[in-house]
Amino acid sequence: MKLDKSKLEALSSLSDEQLWAEIRSIAGSHGFSLPEAQPSREDLGKIRAALSDSEKLNLSGAIRILNNYKRGKK
């Protein structure tokens, strides 16, 4: 999968609310349903860190964070 670095940078610069809305939108367009309630600032920070380092982006790790959040785990 080819990742657009400028899009990743744009996502990582969004507010917490905007970032979560975008994540939910992207997930929904791929058949995933995520809760409306926003994750903790710490979890969003982990997502931002993954987005800002596209060279080491770990999609399975990002999916694991989202799945854990969806299941109510921290």
Secondary structure, 3 states (H helix, E strand, C coil): CCCCHHHHHHHHCCCHHHHHHHHHHHHHHCCCCCCCCCCCHHHHHHHHHHHHCHHHCCHHHHHHHHHHHHCCCC
